[in-house]
Amino acid sequence: MTPHAHNPAPAQDRARKLEALGRVPREVYDLLAASPMPLKAYELLWRLQEKRGRRAPPSTIYRAVSVLIDQGLVHKIESRNAFIVCSAPDKAHDPVFLVCERCKSALETDGSAAMDAVRERVKEAKFRPLHLNFVVSGTCRNCEESK
């Protein structure tokens, strides 16, 4: 239960890192990066098939996002069962996701201070968590201003 940590990968090295991962993870990363909202696996599959003009098995997506998560380039928002590009792949952090219920956009923010407090309570309770993944649901600034 440690902060989301990666090997240092400055933004300028992201392309090189993606290149080394292969074509499919690169394509999936590009689909996520182009989306204004987190995408579920089957949404990614549909978009990949549309881009390629041919069918692909679901395992294609699951393998690609697994590699991207392992490399610290993508997060899974557990409660939404959706994926989003990591906004800070070059540093260790505890992401908290701000998800708009109106437009479905998501913003990643660093929740390290809050997560430290949660870790302390978990430790005191002698509880062994599998995941710490926090989502704050609400209305984003753009949707709030467009009321």
Helices and strands as residue ranges (DSSP letters): G 11-13, H 14-21, H 23-34, E 39-40, H 41-52, H 58-70, E 74-77, G 78-80, E 82-85, E 95-100, E 106-110, H 112-124, E 134-138, H 141-145
